[in-house]
Amino acid sequence: MKVVKLSNGVTVSVREREDLNSVTVSVWIRAGASYETDRTRGIAHFLEHMMFNGSKNLPAGAIDREVESLGGEINAATSYDYTYYYINLPYEHGKRALELIAELVLNPLLSEEMLQKEKPIVLEEIARSKDNPQEIFAEKFMEKLYRKAPYRFPILGFEETVKEFTAEDLRNFYESLYTPERITVSIAGKVESEEMFSVTEELFGSLKRNSEVKEPEEEKAVTVADEFTVTHPAVAVPNVLLGWRLPRASREDIYYEILDSLLSSGRSSLLYRRLKEKGLAYGVYSSYQNLLLGSNFYIVVITDRIDESRKALKDTLQEVLSISKEEFEFAKEKLYKGEMFARESGEAEADAIGYALTVMRDKDYYEKFFSDLKEANYKEFLKRVQFLQEEPLTGLLLPAR
């Protein structure tokens, strides 16, 4: 991969892939839900919607229609630490993909008229989320796990905040956070680097916008042992969740990724063998969530044998604390193969590179993944997983009686 920084501060990366017949062009902005205030909860996600409602040079829907007519796809996503927009097209349309995504991201109208049309759509999305027990459960987990970091608020925001958004609110958020030094253009596919850099310079190099952004406060990696319960009529089988708060995302994430591989990667994983295979759970999985202000690790068990599953899970976590070096190396090998498979996709590479350069501000977070994995030390791993001895945050998702 090749990376350059334009004179105005925009970062551009190109990953040439001669084995592909497509190109992914994505624009990443360090501007997610973490940068909202109490009055503007949900505005990062709302702005993502509004970016598709017309630009200075193209009416609403025109970019979507052109991308589809060229045989591609266009979409976007908002998270806590970032928002990104992407276009996938056949490789011969790489330049046009850049032109279209630049028009989308750099020239949005953000009109009052379109804002009023978009509000019912976003409010409906919030209402639907309340009908989804898994979303409610996940939001409650984040609310309980974090005491200071803005991750305790839902990305969609609240009905009462979204209703009050104005076009001025959107423009203020956009102009303060969609600034050159917070933007990365990540390109992966069958392209020629110098051509892509040249076109990107033409399109993004003239952006001049400065603002002082107060970065959210990082939260210390301390898990407060607590328990919460969510009940919902749509729940058929109870879920048990155990979660721990961890340090902010860094290249040390590799140890938590290995832990995730050890616990829940395939039928050979510990959780599968100790719970699913023995009939104690219908499903069980773990996940590491790498976040800028404090990460987390959690395990979910889908079971109607709650007490037995919790005991088996506790025993399994004790087993991890003294896992053999052979099992550790096997977990590393599974993680290696999984990442190799994931990187076959140009879109996945553009995403991973965009995250590394925009959120982590460290290209080595992506480029040195495999060397970090190879060098991951067994004794260091045993130290890193000691948090499993701490009392976790425990959540129960139960059928409503």
N, C-alpha and C positions, 0 to 999 in steps of 0.2 A: 504494500500500500504506500502511496505517496501523499504527503500532507504539506500544504502551504497555507500561509496566513496572508490574506489580502492586505493592502495598505491601510484599509479602514478598520481592520480587526476581525473580519469574517474568516473563519477557518474552513478550508476546503480539503477534502480527502477523496482520493480516487483509488479504487481497487480494481485493477484490470483483470478480467476473467475471460480468456480466450475460449474456455470450455463452455461458455454460456451463449445463448442467442437472444439474451434480454439485457435490459439495464434497469437498475433501480436508482432513482434519484430521490433522496430524502433531505429534508431540512429540519434540523433539530434546534430547539430553542431552550435555553435554561430558564424556563418560565412555566412552572406547573402550579398545582394547587398550594404548594408550600409558601408561595409568595402573595397569598391573599390576606386580606384583613377580615375581621369579624363581619364587617358590612358587605364584603365582596366575596363571601364563600361561594364557590362554584363558578367564578368569572373566567378562570383559565379554560375550563371545559366549554363554557358558553361561547367564549371567543373562538375556540376551535370550530364550533358550529358556524359562527358568523363569517368566518374566513371564506366559506363556500357560497356566500350569498352576494356574489357580485364584486367586481374589482373596477378600478378606474377605466380599464380598457375593454373589459368583457362582462356581459350581463350574467346574472345568477344562472348557474347550470351549464354555462358554455364550456368551461374547462372539463367538467365531468363528461359531457357529451363527446368532446373531442378525444379525450383519453380512451373512452369506450370504443369510439369509431376506429381508433388505431389498434384495437385489440389489447388494450391494457387495463389497468385498474388504478384507482386513486383513493386514498383514505388518509386518516389522521388518528391520533390518539393523544390523550392527556393523562399524565400521571402526576405524582406529587412533585418530582424534581425536574420535570421536563414536559414539553409538548413537541410532537413531531408530525410532519406531513410527508407523504411519499407518493411517487408515481412509478409504476412498473410498466415498461413498454418494450416492444421488440427493439433490439439494439440499434437498428438503423434510425430510430426516432429519439436517440439519446439527447441531441441538441434541443429538440422540441420539448422533451420532458423537462429540461432545465428551464426553458422559456416559460412554460406553463406554470411550473411550481414557483418560479420567481414572481410571476404575475399574481399568483394566489397569496403568497406570503408577504410580498412587499407593497402591494397596492390594494388592500381591501377597502371597500367602501365604508363598512360599519355604519350603515344608515339607520336612523330611528325607525323608518318604515319596516325594514327587514328585521330589526330587533323585535318589534312587536309581533311579526309573523313567526319568529323563531321561539319566542317565550313559551307558547303552549306546547311546542314540541319537546323542549327541555323539561318543562314541568311534568309532562306525561312520562318522560323517561324517569324522573324522580319518583313519580307515583308507581310506575312499574317495578322499580327497585324495591319498593316496600312490599310488593307481592312475592318477592323472591327471597325465601328464607336464607339461602346461602349468602346473598349479598348483605342482608341484615346482620347475619352472624359475623361475617368478615368485618363489617364496619364497627360492630360492637367490640370485636377483638382489638382493632386498632385504637379505638377510643379508650379502652381499658389499659392497653399495653403502654401507650405513650401519655405522659402527664404534661409535657411542655411542647414537644415538637408538633408542628401542624398536621402530622399524619393522623392525629386523633379526629380530624374532621373529614367528612366524606368528600371525595373529588367532585361529585355532582353538585355539592352545595346543599342549600336548604330552600324549600319552597318560598319562605319569607324573604330570603335574600335575592333569589333569582327574580322574583316579581318586581323588585325595586330597581333592577339594573337599567341604566340609561346609556345612550350612545356615547355620552361623555365618559362614563365609567369605563366602557370598553376601550375607547381611544386612549385614556390615561394608562390603563394596564398595558395595552399594546405598545404605546410609545415609550413607556418606562422600562419594559422588559425585552421587547423585540429589537434589541440594539446589536450592532455589529459584533462586539466582543462576546455576546452571548449566543451567537448563531454559528452553527456548523452545517455545511453542505456536504453530505456524505453520498458518494456515488460508487456503485459496484456493478460490474457487468462487462460486456464485450464493448469496450470503449478505448479510446486513445487518450492517455492522461493529459498531454499538453493541450489538445483540443478542448478537453473538458475544463481545464484550468482557465484557458483563454475565454471561453464562453461564460464561465462563472464570474470572471473578473468583469466582463462587460455588463452582466446582469446585476451582480451584487456589489461590485466595487464602488459604486457611487452612493451607497447608503450611508447617510450621515445622521446619526442620532445618538445622543449621549444622555445618560441619566445616572444618578446615584441610587444604587439598589442596596437596601439593607438586607443582608443575608440572614435567613432564619437561624435561630440558635440551635446548636447541636445538643442532643440529649445523651446523658451518660448511660452506659450500658448496665443498668440496674433493673432487674425484673422484680416487681412487687408482687409477691404471691397473693393471689386473689382468685375468686371464682365467680363466674356469671352464668346466667341461664337465659336462653332465648327460646320461646315457644312459638309455634306457628302451625296453622291447620294444614299447610301443604307438606309438612314433614312426615315421611312415612317411617324412616328408621333414624334413631338418634345418632348424633355426631358428637364425638368427644374431641376437643382441641386442647393441646398443650403448647404454650408459646413462651419464648424467652427473648428479651431485648439484648442486642449485641452492639459492638462498636460500629461506627460509620463504615460504609463501603470503602474498601481499599484493595490492594493486591493480595492482602491476607485473606480475602474472601475465598481463596482457593481451598482453604482448610474446611470451610463450611460447605463448599460444593462437594468435597470428598465425603463429608459426613452425610450429606443428602444422598449421594450415590450409594454409600454403604447401607443406609437405612431403607431406601425405597426405589432403587433402580432395578427393576425387573424381578423375576421369580426367585433369583438367588439372593435378594436383599433380605436383611434381618427382619424388617417388619413383615414382609410377606411370609417368611418361614415361621416366625414366632406367633403371628396372629391370624393372617388369612389362611394359611395352609392348615392350621389347627382348628379352623372353624369358629374362631372367636370374633371374627370381623368379616363383614361383606366387602370392605375395602379399607385400605390404610395407606397413607402417603405422608411424606415430609416435604418441606420446602424452605429454601433460604431466600429471603427477600432483601436484596442489596439496596440500601437507601442511604442518601447522603448525610442525613442528620442522625442516623442511628438505625442499624439494620435489625432484622429479627429472624428467628428460626422457629418453625412450628411443625407440629405433627397432628394429623387428623385421622381419627378412627371412626368408621361407619359401622355401628354395631347395635344390636339390641341386648347384648350381654355386657353392660357398662362396667360393672364392678370387676368381672373377670378380665375384661380387656385392659382396664386400667392397671391391674396387678401385673398382667403379662407385659404391658408396655413399660412399666417401672423396671421389671426384671431385664427387659431388652436394653434399656438405657444403661443399666448397670453393666451389662455385657459389653456395651460400646466402650466404656471407660477402661477396659482391659482387653480390648480386641487384639487379636494376633497380628503380627506384621504381615502375614500372608493375606489375611482378609483386607487389611489396609491397602496393600498393593493391588489386590483385585478390584477394590473400589476405585482406585486411581485409574486402572485400565479401562473400566466401564465408563468412567467420566471422559477419558481421552477419546474413546471410540464414539461416544455420544456427541461430543463437541465436533469431532471430525465430520460426522454425518450432518450435523446442523449447518456447518460452514459450507456444505455443498451448494446451499441456496445463496444466490446473490443478494436477495432481499434480507436474509438473516445476517449476512456480513455487513451490509450497509447499516443495519440497525445496531449491531454490536459495536461497530466503529463509531457511529454517531453517538452512542451512549458514552463510550470511552472518552471521546474528545469533548463532548458537551458537558456531561455531568461530572465525570471523574477528572477531566482536563489532563488526561494522561493516556497517550496512545499505547503505552506499554500494558495498560490494563487489558487491551485486546491483543496486541502483538506478542506479548510475552506470556500469554496464558499457558501455552504448552510447556515452555521452559520452567515457569513457576510450578506447574503441575509435576513435572519430572523431578524438580528439586524439593518438593514438599516432603518434609521430614516426619518419620513415624513418631519420634519422641515429642516433636512439636505438636503434632496432631493430637496426641493424648493430653497435652496441656490445653490446647484450644477447646477441646470438648468437655472440659471440666464444668462448664456452665450447666451441663445436663444434671449435675448433682443438686443444683439450686431448685427450690420449689418454683414451679412454673405458674404462669397465669393459666387457669383452666376454664374452658368454656364448654357449655352443654347446649346443644341444639336439640330440642325435644318436640314431639308432636303435641299440639294443643289438645287438652282433654275436653 
